[in-house]
């Protein structure tokens, strides 16, 4: 009996040591790859590390930019976690982001110029949420009522959504700004002043209230999933649809709502992108945030605390990567390579943690 109790008490300690060894090893290998890339790029590791650190924390502007990027990723990751709780994998955040940006722009450029921010900002965010939710609702409907894989439908809808962005910014009858010369860019007119996201008020920082929105969304989703009946029902559906149906739960409605909600949060992220500098809708404005947010959600494995932490780490790396190129001459794409290596190693670590190290 005492032996069993000792083993039970020591299990959390052993698990913690195993996690530190596995994930610490993944980080160590990633750092080694980063050093190799820096050396191959012709820079000194010390100078590159200093440039990366300065880009992440060395200035209020760099830190503010990182927070804005982290907010977008956190919104997408939060939505992914909600859908994942219901057993769904939302791969379509890039397209939902695009549609959210389009809807926000359509509202933001047509509001009266005197519209105050207290009215204009909520309107564009609601437009972004509704558009993203509706776009995800297409895949949700096909999944719930036709049995189509949401992974395939959401993935394919990404390309359609990005194509719609290209269409609306090139077509004068839609959202393209008035063409005044051959140099006029294919983008929308700027959003009115009242539809632009206010700054957080940090000194010399471009951080906007999108950061606060992301925190509110993560906290709200955590409460929803952990403290409410809806969260319990979503978890039941995610664990076993047949069992949930036998218990009388509205499985179709719960699955549809979870995927549509995930799309809505991605749409809010898209609205936040166009409502920040330079306040226009342009091609490629999504910048791959949808796919990066998917990675955030996958790595977080259902933990909204992890969503916030990973999103912040990715945002800091993106900001540091820009300064890495400017100050040390190392291509900013090297940061993306390092991120990819870390993702692969962490995914492998998860597999080992679940089975390989038993």
N, C-alpha and C positions, 0 to 999 in steps of 0.2 A: 504493500500500500504506500509506504513512504517513498519507494522507488518511483512509483507512478506519479505521485505528487511532485517529486523533484523534477521529473521529466516534463510535467505539465507547466511547472513554474519557469523552467529554463527554456521552454519552446519560444516565447517571444524574444528572448535575448538571442537565441540562435538564429531566429528569422531575421532580426535586425542586423546581426553580423553578416549573414548571408547577403542581405540586400546591399549593405555597404560594400562588400567585396565585389558583388556582381556589377552594380551600377557605378561604383568607384572605378572598377576596371574599364568600363565603357567610357567614362570621362577621360581616364588616363590615355587610352588609345586614341581618343579624339584629339586630345592635346598634342600627342605625338604627330598625328597627321597634320595638324595645324602648323606645327613647327617645320615639318618637311615642306609644306606648301609655301611658307614664308621664305625658307632658304632657297627653294627653287625659283621663287619670284625675285630673288636678288636682294632681299632685305635682311637686316640683322634681326634675330628673334626678339632681342630686348627693345629695339626701336619699334618693331611691329606691335609688341605687347603694349608699349606705352601709347602708341597711336590708337590702338583699339580701346584701351582704357579711357583715354582722353575723349574719344568719340562717344563713349557710353556715358561717362560721368563728369567729364572735364568742363562742360559748359551747360548752363541752363537751357540753351537752345537744343543741344544734342539730346539731353535728357527728356526735354519736352517732346521732341520728335519721336523718341523711343516710346514714351507713354502713349502718344496718339496711335502709333502702330500696334502697341500692345492692346489698346482698347478695341481696335477692329478685330484682332485675333481672338480676344477674350469673348467678344459678342458671338463670333462664329463658333468658337469652342463650346460656349454655354449652350447654344442651340443644338449642337451636335450631341451633347451629353443628354439633353432632354429626349431627343429622338432615340438615342442609344438605350435609354432606360426602358423604352417600349420595344426594344429588340430591332430597331431600325438603324440603318447606316446612311446618313445624309452625305452623299458625295457631291451634292450640287450647290454648295455654298457660293462658288464662283458665279454661277448663273443667277442665283438669288441675289447676290451682291449687286450684279449688273442691273437687274430689274429694279432693285431698290433705289439705286442711283438714278436711273431713268425717271422713275416716278417722282423722286424728290426734286429732281431738276425741273420736271414739267410743272410742278407746283411752285417751286422757288423762283422761276423766271416769269411767271404769270401773275403772281400776287401783286397787289397795288404797291407802289414804291414806298408808301408811308406805313406799310404794315409793321407793327412793332415786333421785336424779337420774341416777346412773351407769347405771341400768337403764331408768328411765322415758323419758328423753330419746331414747336410741337406738330404743326401741320406737315412739315416735310418729313419729320420722323415717323408720323403716322402713315404718311403716303409710302415711305420706304418699307415699313412693316407690312402694310396691306399688300403691296406689290410682291414682296419676297414671299409672303405666306401664300398668295395666290399662285405664284410660280411653283412653289414646292407642293401646293395642293394638286397640281396636275399629276405629279409623280405619286402623291399620296392616294389620289383617287384610283389610279391604275393599280397601285399595290393592294389597296384594301378591297376593291370591287372586282378587279380582273386577275389578281394574283401575280402581277408582273413584279419582277425584282426591283426594289427601289434603288439599288446600287446602279443598275443599268440605266433606269429612266432619269435619275438625278444627274448621272454623269453625262448622258447625252444632252440633257437640257442645258448644261453648261455652255455648250458650243452654240446652241440656239440663242441663249441670252447674250453672249458676247457678240454674236452676229447682229442682234437687235441694237446693241450699242453703236456698232459701226453704221448701221442704217440711219439711226436717228440723228447722229452728229454729222452725217454727210448730206442729208436731205433737208433743203431749206424749208420745205413745208412742215417739217417736224420740229426738231430742236436746234438745228444748226444756226449759229449766229448770222446776222445779216452780212452778206458778202460785199465788202467795200472795195476790195482790190484782189489781185492775184495772190497776195500774201496772207489773205484771211485764212486762219486755221480752221480745219473741220472740227469744231467744238461748239458747245452751247454758249449762249450769252451768259455773263456772270449772274449768279443768284443775287436777288435784291439784298440789301443790307440786313433787313429783318429776318431773312431766312438763313443767315450764316451762324454757325455755332459760336457762341461766346467763348472767350478764353477763360481758363480756370482762375486767372489772376496771379499766377506765379511770376515773380520778377524775371523779365527777359526770356520768358518761356512761351513756346507756341502751343503748349498743351491746352486742349479745349475741354468742354464739358463732356465730350465723348468718353473721357476717362471715368467721370462720375457715373455716366450711363452704364458703362461696362461693369462697374462695381455693383451698382444697383441691380443690374440684370443677373449677375452671378449670385448675389445674396438672395434675391427673390427666387431664382431657380432652385437654390439650395433649400430654401424653406418649403417650396412647392414639392420638391421630390422627397424630402425627408420628414416633413411635419404635417402633411395634408393627406386626405383620403385619395386625392387625385394621384399623388406620387406613389402611394401604395398600389393603386390600381394599375398605373403604368408599369411598375415593377412586376406585378403579377402577370401582365400581358407579355412583358419581355421574357419572363422565365418560362411561360408555357401558355400559348394562345388557347389550345383546347381546354386546359384546366380553367383558365380565366373565363372562357365562354360558359363552361359548365357551372361556374359560380354565379352566372348571371351578369357578368360585366359587359358593358358595351364595347367589345373589342375593336370593332371597325371604327367607331367614333374616337376612341382613345388613340389608336394608331394614326388616324388621319390628323387629329389635333396635335399630336407630338411632332409629326413631320412638318406640318404647316407652321407650327410655332418655331421650329428650328429655322425654317425659311424666313419667317418674319424677323427673327433676330439678325440673320444675315442681311436682310433688306435694310434694317436699321443701320448696320455697319456701312452698307453702300451709301445710304443717305448721309452718314457722317463723313464719308470720303469726299463727296461733292460739295458738302457744306463747309469744308475747310479749305485753306489756301490750295489752289488759286480760285476756288469757288466756281468751277466750271465742270461740265461733263465732257470728257474727251475719250478717244479710243485708248484702250489699255489702262484706264483709270483704276481698274481693279488690281493691277500689278501682282496678280497671283495670290492675293490675300485669301481668297476662298480656299485654295488648295493648302496654303500654309495653316489656315485655321482648322482644316480637316486633320492635319498632322497634330496640331495642338490637342484636339479632341481625342484622337487615337492614343496619344501618349499619356493623356491624363487618366484614361481608363475609368471614366465615370466620376472622378473626383473634381468638384468645381474649384476647390482650393488649388489643386494641381493645374487646372486650366488657367487660373490667374498667374501662377508662378511661371508656367511654361510660356505663356503669352508674353509676359514681361521679359523673360530671358531672350525670346526671339526678337522682340522689339529692340532690346538693347544691342543685340548682335547686329541687327540691320543698321542701326544708327552708328555703331562702332565701325562697321564695314565701310561706310562712306568715308569716314576719316582715315581709315586704314589705307585706302587708295590715295587719298589726297596727301597724307603726311608721310607715308612709308613707301608709296609706289607699288603696293601689293594690290592686285585686282580685287575689287569688292566681291566679285563672284567667288573668291576663295572662301568667304564666310558662308555662302550657300553650300559649297562643297563640304565644309566642316559640319554645318547643320545636317546635311544629308547623312554623313557618316555617323553622327551622333544618333540620328533617328534609327538607322539600321541597327546600330549596336544596342540601343535601348530596347528596340523590338526583340532582338535576340535575347537580351537579358530577361525580358518578360517570359519568353518561352522557357529559358533555363530555370527561372524562378518557379514556374508552375510545374515543371516536370523533370528537367534535366538534372537538378541538384537534389532530388529527394533521396 
